[in-house]
């Protein structure tokens, strides 16, 4: 092979690689229903526009460390989430109500004393 053929083959390979790389990023579809950021798994968070594996893990770690999110804007405390990125995600995220605590079981009254004779 001469230099020209090698260069053409390399160029073609690079273009083919870039085509597949771009199409892989373009196929990310946003979720069909709002995702509760307090309950979402890493995989669910990755469905959001602009959220990759690293940011999804950061969201979950933040949630585990500081507790539940109270509003969507709380995501701005996470490194890598800017106002612009939050604006793209906002239509697809929600913050659900805190979980309801189950009422305590009713106290049992002590058994009656045995009858005396």
C-alpha positions in Angstrom: 0.0 0.0 0.0 1.2 3.4 -0.8 1.0 6.5 1.4 -2.1 7.9 -0.3 -4.1 4.6 0.1 -3.0 4.4 3.8 -4.1 8.0 4.4 -7.4 7.5 2.7 -8.1 4.3 4.7 -7.3 6.1 8.0 -9.5 9.0 7.1 -12.3 6.7 6.2 -11.9 4.8 9.4 -11.9 8.0 11.5 -15.1 9.3 9.8 -16.8 5.9 10.3 -15.9 6.0 14.0 -17.1 9.6 14.4 -20.4 8.8 12.7 -21.1 5.9 15.1 -20.0 8.0 18.1 -22.3 10.9 17.2 -25.2 8.6 16.5 -24.8 6.9 19.8 -25.1 10.3 21.6 -28.0 11.3 19.4 -30.1 8.3 20.2 -30.6 9.2 23.9 -34.3 9.7 24.3 -35.7 11.6 27.3 -37.9 9.7 29.7 -41.6 9.4 28.8 -42.7 10.3 32.4 -41.3 12.6 35.0 -38.5 10.9 37.1 -38.6 11.5 40.9 -35.1 12.5 41.7 -35.5 11.1 45.3 -36.4 7.6 44.1 -34.6 7.3 40.7 -31.8 4.7 40.1 -28.6 5.5 38.3 -30.0 4.1 35.1 -33.2 6.2 35.3 -31.1 9.3 36.0 -29.0 8.6 33.0 -32.1 8.9 30.8 -32.2 12.7 31.6 -30.7 15.1 29.1 -27.2 16.0 30.0 -26.8 13.3 32.7 -24.2 10.6 32.2 -23.0 7.9 34.6 -20.7 10.2 36.6 -23.4 12.8 37.3 -26.0 10.2 38.0 -23.8 8.6 40.6 -23.1 12.1 42.1 -26.8 12.7 42.4 -27.3 9.5 44.3 -24.3 10.0 46.5 -25.5 13.5 47.3 -29.0 12.2 48.1 -27.6 9.5 50.4 -25.3 12.0 52.2 -27.7 14.9 52.7 -31.1 13.3 52.5 -33.9 13.8 50.1 -34.2 16.7 47.6 -36.8 19.2 48.6 -37.0 21.0 45.3 -35.6 20.6 41.8 -33.2 23.5 42.2 -31.4 21.5 44.9 -29.6 19.7 42.0 -27.6 22.9 41.4 -25.5 21.9 44.5 -24.1 18.9 42.5 -20.9 19.5 40.5 -21.6 19.4 36.8 -25.2 20.6 36.9 -25.5 24.2 35.8 -28.5 26.4 35.3 -28.5 25.5 31.6 -28.3 21.8 32.2 -31.1 22.0 34.9 -33.3 23.9 32.4 -33.0 21.0 29.9 -33.8 18.4 32.6 -36.6 20.3 34.3 -39.5 19.0 32.1 -38.4 15.4 32.9 -37.9 15.6 36.7 -40.0 15.9 39.8 -39.6 15.9 43.5 -42.3 13.6 45.1 -43.7 14.1 48.5 -41.8 12.6 51.5 -42.7 9.0 52.3 -45.6 8.7 54.8 -44.6 7.2 58.1 -46.7 4.2 59.1 -48.8 4.9 62.2 -47.5 3.1 65.2 -49.3 -0.2 66.0 -52.0 0.2 68.7 -50.8 -0.5 72.2 -52.2 -3.7 73.7 -53.8 -3.4 77.0 -52.5 -5.7 79.7 -54.4 -8.9 80.2 -57.1 -8.7 82.9 -56.0 -10.2 86.3 -57.3 -13.7 87.0 -60.5 -13.8 89.1 -59.9 -14.3 92.8 -61.8 -17.0 94.7 
